[in-house]
Amino acid sequence: MTVEFTNAPLGGLLIKKMDAVTKEPLSDVTFKVTDIKGAVVGESNGEYRTDETGTIYIPQLVGGFIVQEIKTKDGYILDNTAKTTYIEKGRVYSMEFFNQPENSFVIQKLDGETKAPLADATIKVTTVDDQFIGQYTTDESGFITIAGLKPGTYKVQELKAPEGYNLDNTVKLVHLKQNEPQKLELYNYKKAALIIYKVDKNTQEPLEGAKFKVTEIDGTYVGDYITGTDGRITVPTLEPGWYVVTETAAPNGYNIDDVPSKNVQVKSGSPVTVKFENDKNATLRIEKTDIVTGEPMENVEFSIVRDDGKTYGKYYTDKRGEINLEYMFPAGTYLIRETNTRKGYALDTNVRKVTLDWGDDKLIEWENYPLASIRIEKIDKENDEPMANVTFELFDPNKKSLGTYKTDAKGRIELNDMFLGGTTYYLKEETPEGYLPQEGYLAVETRWGKTTYVDIENEPIMGKVQIHKTAADNNPITGTLKGDGLKGAKFTIYDADGKKVDVLTTDSKGYAESDWLRYGEYTMKETTSPLYFLLSDETIHFEIVNDGETVEIERTNQSTLLKTNVEKSGYKETMGGSVIRYDIYNIQNQSMVPLENFYLHESLPADAAYITRLFTGTFNQNLNYTIYYKTNKTGTFRVLKDNLFTDRVYEIDCTKGLMAGEYITDIKFDFGTVDVGFREVERPFLYCKTYDNLPNGYQFTNRAEVGGTYEMQKVTAEDTFTTKIYAPTIDRGKLPKTGY
């Protein structure tokens, strides 16, 4: 273990001696230094002499010391006023002393009782005939030194006394002689003091915070004061005379003195004490709880009025349900009212009467009943969905209206903390549109602090729709006669928001009936027509208005027209081995419905001619199509070109890629599904070549066919063109004989 010891250096004392007029240092001035107990310092009986710099330095000192001048320098007046200082470790303290020259005029200001020097007194000096010499202020030793005055008589008058002292403005005469110093001592006496003492009337304990006003007996204002922790106010430096002390405000929790003002005579030289006593006010506490749960109730408002009508204000319970009004009430009788309670509770209108004596501490317990709640839930009986915007009127037990309310998006009305418990209230519903009415009043029983749940169902107005579908004309495909019921017509029903609610299909007699439909407006569209009848584009409007009704609707369908068309033209006569052209035109879907598997088939007799080149033409509907071919060697179709566009003309060489002796005899366009009105824009045409050996007069027929299907019903049309072979006979005449 290492133990360290440290030492702090001792302090020191520096004494400075100077001329009081010139402030020049004075040497050869002797001082005596003792400690606070009177023991001398140093080895020379405590005596030290200033050096040429006018200083004395004494090291190694700690504690309290007294320094006194005991011998001064020739030509100066001795100042034997003792001064005390306290020196701390490690610090050097400086003390300054001044001497007045002997040929000067010195004024010293002293306390008239203790003879202690007084600083800050202001003195005016004039000649005897009032010529102004100067205005001076005493230093900390009470001195004023005036040098250079000529012999003669002078006037000395105090203009301002030191703080806390009475002014002595008597004019003093002083006679100065040549080379003789003159010292004039002037005395001041302390002003009188007033002590105000405030205590508790019962305990006599001092009271802090009492306010007082002090005036002179004629009403001249002196000041306002507040008692400290010792219950006292000291008003110093008063001129002797009569004063009035008035209590203006008692400390918190105390009542003002019964005699708030007292007259006091202040005499010079000794303080005078005046005592005031206060009664402690009474304390009132209120405790507020829920009568059902016992829980404290915050923010409940109370008012307090004294029985003489004085109002003490409004107060609110805190988180603990308490109001603590400590030391607020003088003795008397008070009326306490609950003026506003917390939301969800019944206001207690009873008035409590409380009598308080000085210093009382009383607790008033107060309970509140929590209000009852009602929650209404409105439900659609048919689908169990909540019903929004349903209006209810609420009535009190005397069936006086309390207001109207509407259900929210969840079908609820929540009336929280609004009702007295143990009471019957009534509800009346304003029937919503589309529902059967609820008759009469609905009684609702409430309980304190509880919620009464009221579930109310509404039965919607429901109805049906019946559609009867018949033929508008005779149908040659099905044999259906005008007026016959049509089976298989499909209808979709939509509500007013466009939501699909039902799909109907007519029976063999043409009838279809919906499920139950709710009150409101509807539309119905035919989505599938009966077979070989046209689909109607009509939007049918109907309403369900009355409960249980069936809305009857009659509608007809026209028969479907299935028809196609094609025409062709070409050479009526040609020679064997010739190339001829055939045009195909008026290629049409003349049906009233789209056709599936729509095709164009061009066929040549294999023993007469074959196709060499094809120009496809263009068509009025945007489609992709494929061209197939068949040859004299095959009995089935094969793809010639696919992924063709109807808005372009394609030129196709029909001789490439074939075997020797193989020729194309059939061309087939496959369009897929075409809409109503399909036809060519630029007609297709093809080039054919006849065989060389065809005899004169030989005829062959070129056939073009178009067709398609609708609901498995095939529809076709064709056109033919016959071409005749012309083979002229050449007459070569009679040949001559040869060989003779």
LUMKE-375767 format. One record per residue (C-alpha): x, y, z; residue in three letters. Coordinates in pm, whole numbers, padded with zeros to 5 digits, always signed. Layout:
XYZala...
END
This chain:
+00000+00000+00000met+00121+00351-00085thr+00016+00644+00133val+00053+00991-00016glu+00058+01315+00184phe+00013+01652+00020thr+00063+02000+00168asn-00101+02322+00059ala+00123+02631+00082pro+00042+02882+00356leu-00089+03227+00270gly+00060+03571+00310gly-00030+03932+00406leu+00072+04242+00207leu+00030+04580+00385ile+00044+04899+00176lys+00078+05250+00325lys+00009+05561+00111met-00035+05939+00131asp-00413+06000+00145ala-00381+06299-00091val-00109+06204-00343thr-00138+05823-00307lys+00242+05807-00288glu+00389+05522-00075pro+00494+05605+00282leu+00796+05440+00441ser+00885+05410+00813asp+00525+05361+00929val+00494+05102+01208thr+00209+04846+01230phe+00127+04589+01492lys-00012+04252+01372val-00188+04004+01600thr-00401+03700+01536asp-00774+03702+01607ile-00707+03591+01965lys-00461+03872+02033gly-00135+03676+01999ala+00139+03878+01831val+00279+03770+01493val+00656+03737+01434gly+00952+03785+01666glu+00934+04167+01716ser+00631+04175+01939asn+00416+04180+01622gly+00563+04511+01500glu+00653+04567+01132tyr+00773+04882+00946arg+00701+04980+00585thr+00996+04985+00344asp+01078+05246+00077glu+00791+05109-00135thr+00551+05165+00151gly+00486+04791+00189thr+00518+04513+00447ile+00499+04146+00339tyr+00442+03878+00604ile+00449+03519+00469pro+00341+03190+00620gln+00005+03310+00755leu-00330+03132+00774val-00634+03241+00969gly-00777+03566+01107gly-00553+03865+01181phe-00585+04224+01315ile-00367+04502+01170val-00330+04846+01345gln-00108+05146+01275glu+00083+05241+01595ile+00334+05498+01465lys+00325+05715+01155thr+00579+05912+00961lys+00667+06268+01055asp+00435+06522+00893gly+00136+06287+00889tyr-00166+06229+01112ile-00179+05886+01281leu-00474+05664+01175asp-00495+05399+01446asn-00817+05236+01313thr-00772+04859+01348ala-00861+04640+01046lys-00933+04265+01039thr-00870+04015+00757thr-00892+03638+00707tyr-00618+03460+00509ile-00681+03126+00335glu-00417+02870+00246lys-00221+02946-00069gly-00350+03304-00105arg-00193+03649-00040val-00422+03921+00095tyr-00356+04293+00048ser-00458+04573+00293met-00429+04943+00214glu-00384+05222+00473phe-00380+05599+00414phe-00238+05887+00622asn-00348+06247+00607gln-00073+06515+00585pro-00053+06738+00894glu-00114+07064+00704asn-00442+06939+00553ser-00807+06967+00644phe-00948+06622+00735val-01316+06534+00780ile-01409+06196+00931gln-01762+06050+00939lys-01846+05822+01233leu-02142+05621+01371asp-02283+05828+01656gly-02318+05523+01884glu-02038+05282+01788thr-01792+05543+01657lys-01725+05314+01358ala-01615+05497+01038pro-01889+05555+00779leu-01825+05550+00404ala-02034+05710+00125asp-02138+06025+00313ala-02148+06327+00078thr-02005+06654+00222ile-02008+07007+00072lys-01736+07262+00165val-01763+07640+00100thr-01597+07957+00225thr-01771+08153+00495val-01912+08379+00223asp-02046+08070+00033asp-01779+08041-00235gln-01790+07675-00348phe-01477+07475-00262ile-01593+07120-00348gly-01825+06825-00289gln-01663+06512-00141tyr-01749+06150-00043thr-01603+05969+00259thr-01385+05663+00192asp-01406+05327+00368glu-01226+05478+00671ser-01481+05761+00683gly-01219+06018+00574phe-01222+06315+00338ile-00884+06496+00301thr-00870+06843+00146ile-00522+06988+00087ala-00410+07335-00018gly-00671+07542+00166leu-00571+07890+00272lys-00608+07993+00637pro-00960+08114+00712gly-01314+08010+00808thr-01502+07743+00608tyr-01855+07596+00609lys-01903+07214+00614val-02247+07061+00546gln-02362+06698+00495glu-02567+06659+00173leu-02625+06280+00181lys-02603+06040+00472ala-02470+05683+00441pro-02733+05417+00365glu-02944+05344+00675gly-02850+05658+00861tyr-03035+05980+00932asn-02907+06291+00756leu-02740+06559+00971asp-02737+06868+00748asn-02633+07113+01021thr-02369+07360+00889val-02039+07335+01079lys-01777+07622+01087leu-01408+07531+01073val-01114+07778+01133his-00791+07685+00954leu-00450+07823+01065lys-00120+07831+00879gln+00066+07494+00893asn-00178+07347+01147glu-00378+07048+01036pro-00746+07053+01124gln-00967+06742+01177lys-01346+06761+01197leu-01547+06459+01319glu-01910+06434+01205leu-02160+06181+01345tyr-02466+06002+01201asn-02724+05793+01382tyr-02899+05486+01236lys-03256+05516+01118lys-03530+05334+01310ala-03650+04978+01198ala-03997+04816+01186leu-04037+04437+01223ile-04362+04271+01110ile-04414+03918+01249tyr-04674+03674+01104lys-04778+03352+01288val-05040+03075+01286asp-05309+03168+01537lys-05327+02819+01689asn-04969+02691+01667thr-04785+03026+01675gln-04560+02888+01400glu-04415+03159+01168pro-04594+03197+00832leu-04417+03262+00505glu-04578+03448+00212gly-04806+03696+00392ala-04825+04032+00211lys-04824+04370+00386phe-04836+04734+00285lys-04670+05005+00499val-04766+05373+00486thr-04698+05676+00699glu-04983+05790+00923ile-05085+06047+00661asp-05108+05778+00389gly-04769+05838+00226thr-04665+05509+00066tyr-04358+05336+00212val-04363+04993+00047gly-04511+04643-00006asp-04349+04345+00163tyr-04376+03964+00193ile-04285+03758+00501thr-03992+03518+00468gly-03951+03164+00600thr-03913+03303+00952asp-04248+03482+00920gly-04078+03820+00947arg-04048+04141+00747ile-03785+04397+00851thr-03840+04749+00720val-03514+04934+00797pro-03418+05299+00788thr-03752+05450+00878leu-03775+05801+01009glu-03916+05812+01361pro-04293+05854+01363gly-04631+05678+01333trp-04692+05419+01055tyr-04985+05207+00936val-04922+04833+00865val-05194+04661+00657thr-05214+04287+00572glu-05312+04269+00203thr-05293+03893+00147ala-05271+03598+00381ala-05038+03303+00312pro-05182+03017+00109asn-05430+02824+00318gly-05489+03102+00569tyr-05757+03360+00625asn-05658+03726+00647ile-05633+03875+00998asp-05962+03994+01148asp-05794+04334+01210val-05593+04378+00889pro-05442+04721+00975ser-05244+04830+01281lys-05086+05168+01378asn-04725+05150+01498val-04494+05415+01648gln-04134+05387+01531val-03866+05540+01754lys-03508+05617+01670ser-03236+05374+01769gly-03438+05059+01843ser-03662+04840+01620pro-04030+04799+01694val-04219+04470+01629thr-04586+04432+01530val-04746+04085+01532lys-05025+03952+01310phe-05205+03617+01355glu-05393+03410+01089asn-05654+03138+01119asp-05587+02832+00902lys-05861+02767+00646asn-06052+02441+00631ala-05978+02166+00376thr-06251+02004+00167leu-06202+01681-00028arg-06442+01527-00281ile-06414+01166-00397glu-06609+01058-00709lys-06665+00692-00808thr-06872+00475-01043asp-07151+00321-00835ile-07140-00002-01037val-06765-00068-01064thr-06631+00147-00783gly-06375+00292-01026glu-06267+00656-00977pro-06420+00910-01217met-06200+01178-01370glu-06305+01523-01497asn-06636+01555-01309val-06721+01921-01245glu-06836+02060-00909phe-06925+02413-00796ser-06897+02538-00439ile-07095+02832-00298val-07096+02964+00059arg-07437+03005+00219asp-07396+03383+00204asp-07378+03359-00178gly-07002+03388-00224lys-06889+03166-00513thr-06569+02965-00479tyr-06553+02851-00842gly-06565+02524-01033lys-06340+02225-00973tyr-06272+01897-01156tyr-06183+01551-01029thr-05837+01417-01117asp-05736+01069-01242lys-05799+00931-00895arg-06149+01078-00896gly-06049+01331-00629glu-06070+01703-00570ile-05840+01818-00287asn-05903+02179-00186leu-05651+02224+00092glu-05686+02518+00329tyr-05919+02708+00096met-06228+02772+00305phe-06290+02999+00601pro-06519+02861+00870ala-06879+02852+00745gly-07150+02653+00565thr-07108+02558+00198tyr-07331+02418-00076leu-07169+02166-00317ile-07329+02085-00652arg-07228+01845-00928glu-07259+02070-01235thr-07121+01849-01512asn-07039+01482-01510thr-06836+01264-01739arg-06986+01150-02067lys-07176+00830-02017gly-07297+00905-01665tyr-07615+01045-01514ala-07573+01384-01345leu-07638+01375-00969asp-07859+01680-00907thr-07859+01650-00526asn-07704+01944-00336val-07473+01862-00041arg-07459+02104+00256lys-07130+02104+00450val-07035+02303+00763thr-06662+02371+00811leu-06470+02505+01111asp-06121+02657+01108trp-05862+02391+01022gly-06121+02120+00940asp-06038+01846+00687asp-06358+01689+00549lys-06415+01422+00282leu-06736+01411+00074ile-06797+01084-00111glu-07002+01104-00431trp-07121+00829-00667glu-07254+00834-01023asn-07467+00588-01216tyr-07326+00497-01560pro-07580+00562-01834leu-07730+00279-02034ala-07667+00217-02406ser-07882+00088-02692ile-07743-00080-03003arg-07978-00140-03295ile-07876-00386-03564glu-08083-00392-03884lys-08069-00707-04097ile-08219-00813-04428asp-08424-01122-04348lys-08373-01275-04690glu-07991-01262-04711asn-07884-01174-04352asp-07697-00870-04487glu-07678-00550-04275pro-07909-00269-04388met-07758+00081-04410ala-07944+00417-04400asn-08256+00283-04227val-08416+00561-04019thr-08544+00507-03665phe-08714+00756-03437glu-08642+00722-03064leu-08903+00808-02796phe-08879+00852-02418asp-09109+00665-02175pro-09384+00925-02247asn-09335+00869-02622lys-09188+01212-02666lys-08944+01212-02956ser-08574+01215-02866leu-08449+01233-03224gly-08399+01029-03539thr-08104+00809-03625tyr-07982+00616-03932lys-07806+00284-03951thr-07445+00291-04069asp-07274+00076-04333ala-07282-00217-04090lys-07655-00173-04036gly-07602-00043-03683arg-07708+00248-03468ile-07499+00272-03152glu-07647+00503-02890leu-07383+00484-02620asn-07419+00619-02267asp-07738+00814-02337met-08014+00657-02128phe-08133+00618-01772leu-08124+00263-01642gly-08439+00068-01557gly-08643+00265-01810thr-08856+00178-02114thr-08784+00361-02439tyr-08956+00316-02774tyr-08840+00280-03135leu-09035+00340-03454lys-08896+00247-03794glu-08934+00442-04116glu-08986+00155-04361thr-08705+00149-04619pro-08798+00130-04984glu-08831-00224-05110gly-08925-00376-04776tyr-09248-00476-04603leu-09348-00225-04332pro-09294-00277-03956gln-09604-00165-03768glu-09626+00007-03426gly-09367+00086-03156tyr-09087-00141-03037leu-09025-00123-02659ala-08664-00129-02535val-08573-00186-02167glu-08247-00032-02038thr-08014-00115-01747arg-07761+00110-01573trp-07418+00075-01730gly-07531-00196-01972lys-07602-00215-02347thr-07939-00336-02468thr-07907-00507-02808tyr-08201-00477-03046val-08193-00696-03359asp-08455-00606-03618ile-08513-00800-03939glu-08681-00658-04249asn-08850-00877-04506glu-08784-00752-04860pro-09054-00719-05126ile-09001-01013-05365met-09143-01093-05705gly-09080-01296-06023lys-09059-01237-06396val-09197-01475-06663gln-09093-01458-07028ile-09289-01625-07310his-09093-01666-07635lys-09278-01745-07962thr-09198-01762-08334ala-09254-01441-08531ala-09285-01631-08859asp-09281-01979-09010asn-08936-02138-08998asn-08861-02346-09308pro-08570-02521-09140ile-08741-02642-08825thr-09099-02642-08949gly-09201-02419-08656thr-09514-02217-08728leu-09572-01853-08642lys-09694-01821-08280gly-09547-02151-08163asp-09354-02147-07836gly-08977-02156-07879leu-08761-02379-07664lys-08401-02300-07569gly-08406-01921-07569ala-08170-01803-07291lys-08206-01476-07104phe-07976-01309-06848thr-08131-01081-06585ile-07934-00784-06444tyr-08016-00561-06147asp-08003-00179-06154ala-07627-00188-06089asp-07567-00418-06387gly-07501-00723-06172lys-07618-01058-06314lys-07883-01208-06087val-08041-01493-06287asp-08031-01687-06614val-08354-01823-06772leu-08405-02086-07044thr-08743-02128-07213thr-08913-02468-07202asp-09085-02657-07485ser-09379-02418-07468lys-09152-02112-07477gly-09192-02019-07108tyr-08923-01936-06851ala-08973-01805-06497glu-08713-01649-06267ser-08637-01720-05904asp-08762-01467-05650trp-08631-01121-05730leu-08602-00833-05485arg-08785-00505-05523tyr-08632-00281-05789gly-08558-00223-06154glu-08410-00491-06379tyr-08304-00549-06736thr-08313-00871-06935met-08112-00962-07244lys-08152-01259-07475glu-07810-01425-07480thr-07892-01738-07683thr-08169-01761-07941ser-08368-02077-08019pro-08208-02294-08284leu-08244-02141-08634tyr-08398-01821-08499phe-08234-01481-08489leu-08095-01346-08159leu-08283-01038-08037ser-08071-00735-07942asp-08350-00579-07736glu-08284-00481-07372thr-08605-00559-07184ile-08679-00337-06880his-08910-00442-06596phe-08970-00368-06225glu-09061-00566-05915ile-09289-00338-05713val-09540-00551-05523asn-09466-00842-05296asp-09545-01179-05455gly-09619-01044-05805glu-09513-01207-06134thr-09425-00971-06418val-09528-01133-06752glu-09337-01051-07073ile-09415-01167-07428glu-09146-01163-07700arg-09098-01319-08047thr-08802-01432-08259asn-08768-01421-08636gln-08648-01726-08826ser-08287-01738-08931thr-08223-01688-09309leu-07940-01914-09427leu-07815-01821-09775lys-07487-01798-09966thr-07407-01690-10322asn-07136-01730-10585val-07107-01656-10957glu-06839-01724-11215lys-06755-01639-11573ser-06492-01743-11830gly-06425-01845-12191tyr-06723-01998-12368lys-06505-02152-12639glu-06138-02238-12663thr-05898-02462-12842met-05718-02760-12702gly-05384-02673-12542gly-05497-02315-12479ser-05475-02109-12156val-05805-01961-12047ile-05923-01741-11746arg-06213-01787-11511tyr-06342-01511-11273asp-06529-01584-10950ile-06746-01307-10804tyr-07048-01224-10586asn-06901-01454-10321ile-07136-01373-10030gln-07274-01479-09694asn-07630-01355-09740gln-07749-01522-09418ser-07878-01322-09124met-07626-01494-08899val-07252-01562-08911pro-07147-01888-09078leu-06879-02123-08959glu-06643-02325-09183asn-06705-02088-09472phe-06532-02199-09794tyr-06498-02134-10169leu-06434-02443-10385his-06326-02417-10752glu-06327-02750-10945ser-06220-02846-11304leu-06282-03183-11472pro-05949-03369-11456ala-05982-03499-11816asp-06025-03157-11974ala-05808-02890-11803ala-05591-02804-11505tyr-05512-02489-11302ile-05181-02316-11371thr-05202-01981-11182arg-05430-01832-10912leu-05496-01468-10809phe-05667-01472-10468thr-05851-01138-10473gly-05943-00948-10149thr-06240-00960-09908phe-06431-00713-09687asn-06370-00877-09348gln-06037-00902-09170asn-05953-01271-09161leu-05668-01516-09204asn-05737-01803-09438tyr-05581-02114-09598thr-05590-02243-09958ile-05596-02617-10021tyr-05555-02805-10350tyr-05631-03145-10506lys-05465-03298-10817thr-05554-03547-11080asn-05339-03798-10890lys-05485-03751-10538thr-05829-03771-10391gly-05763-03552-10082thr-05692-03185-10027phe-05348-03062-09925arg-05230-02714-09813val-05124-02492-10097leu-05079-02164-09894lys-05169-02076-09534asp-05181-01769-09308asn-05309-01552-09591leu-05468-01210-09526phe-05802-01111-09678thr-05684-00755-09751asp-05404-00867-09985arg-05394-01016-10339val-05166-01318-10370tyr-05045-01461-10705glu-04982-01835-10673ile-04804-02058-10928asp-04998-02384-10934cys-04747-02588-11137thr-04454-02609-10897lys-04379-02897-10665gly-04585-03154-10855leu-04485-03492-10995met-04458-03556-11364ala-04803-03575-11517gly-04963-03431-11197glu-05187-03125-11228tyr-05405-02920-10987ile-05774-02959-11062thr-05934-02826-10741asp-05874-02515-10529ile-06047-02458-10191lys-06038-02135-09980phe-06105-02205-09606asp-06208-01879-09426phe-06325-02021-09093gly-06613-01814-08947thr-06742-01519-09150val-06985-01255-09035asp-07306-01144-09197val-07237-00962-09526gly-06905-01126-09607phe-06807-01080-09975arg-06512-01024-10206glu-06376-00674-10281val-06142-00764-10564glu-06266-01079-10739arg-06040-01385-10747pro-05954-01540-11085phe-05748-01829-11213leu-05578-01945-11533tyr-05635-02298-11672cys-05485-02495-11957lys-05684-02739-12167thr-05538-03064-12287tyr-05411-03074-12650asp-05602-03378-12768asn-05952-03260-12690leu-06179-03315-12994pro-06371-03043-13166asn-06703-02978-12996gly-06593-03127-12664tyr-06757-02951-12371gln-06647-02939-12007phe-06807-02766-11708thr-06618-02561-11445asn-06795-02552-11102arg-06762-02297-10816ala-06923-02363-10474glu-06946-02160-10150val-07085-02287-09822gly-07083-02281-09442gly-07265-02410-09135thr-07489-02260-08868tyr-07586-02467-08567glu-07498-02787-08761met-07713-02673-09056gln-07513-02661-09378lys-07588-02400-09642val-07430-02392-09991thr-07454-02219-10328ala-07284-02297-10657glu-07242-02171-11010asp-07106-02346-11322thr-06957-02236-11648phe-06932-02457-11960thr-06655-02419-12215thr-06661-02575-12563lys-06349-02700-12752ile-06310-02568-13100tyr-06077-02780-13323ala-06092-02660-13691pro-06038-02916-13978thr-05764-02824-14233ile-05837-02910-14605asp-05501-02995-14762arg-05648-03081-15118gly-05568-03391-15333lys-05213-03509-15305leu-05029-03589-15627pro-04918-03940-15704lys-04553-04010-15684thr-04330-04294-15776gly-04399-04301-16138tyr
END
